[in-house]
Amino acid sequence: MRSTIRGVLSAVSVLAFSGGLAGLVSAAAADTKLYDKGLAAYNAGDYKAAYTFTLPLASQGNPAAKNLLGMMYELGKGVPQDLARSVGYYREGAKQGDPYAQYNLAVSFDSGTGVPQNYREAVRWFRRAAEQGVSAAQYDLGVMIERGRGTGKSFQKAANWYQKAAKQGHVQAQNNLAWLYEKGQGVERSLVTAYAWFDVAAAQGFESAQQKRDVIRAELTAVDLRKAQVESAQLKKTILQSSN
């Protein structure tokens, strides 16, 4: 599943705080406005308008616009589906540092969509996006590391990435982290913490997490259950605050 595109141009903050010429800042602001129009049109299902707004920006080198065009060509939205061209746009945007283009390129390598399947390249780009805070990339990188796919297998490193994504509200990362705490893989075994993370995921509607939480509940003493519920409440509060 592709990540949600965020309509923010990294070039704006760079120019605005670099003491550059006012004209450059104005140009960057205009680019942002044009991109926002393209993104809004895409989200509204008006793909032809999205293409019209986005193509000029991509041609001028805007990495976020390249990512959006990549999605259009991958999904055949407003343009004929062209997976090779899609990957080309993702690759250009990724090399320029756009985290969502990096993520989409990683997914393409992982699935072999528009490019030969290459798990090492998938890990490389998942990591680049994960280091920029993309929760989906943090989760997918954790999966790759947990399975030893395209990289060395390490439950500890996988747990670290799951935790980063989980704290951002990524429900599958929360579920996977809970499993590691239940089994004591990569982290110190703790049914209390496993219950807490399963409960957090269950609160977001993850059905299998709800089932696992209820199984663990039966294994906890009354004292430990209270500890688990307090830990879950704290996690939910922290995650909610970080998302606001």
Secondary structure, DSSP 8 states (H G I E B T S, - for coil): ---------HHHHHHHTTT--HHHHHHHHHHHHHHHHHHHHHHTT-HHHHHHHHHHHHHTT-HHHHHHHHHHHHHTSSS---HHHHHHHHHHHHHTT-HHHHHHHHHHHHHTSSS---HHHHHHHHHHHHHTT-HHHHHHHHHHHHHTSSS---HHHHHHHHHHHHHTT-HHHHHHHHHHHHHTSSS---HHHHHHHHHHHHHTT-HHHHHHHHHHHTTS-HHHHHHHHHHHHHHHHHHHHHH-
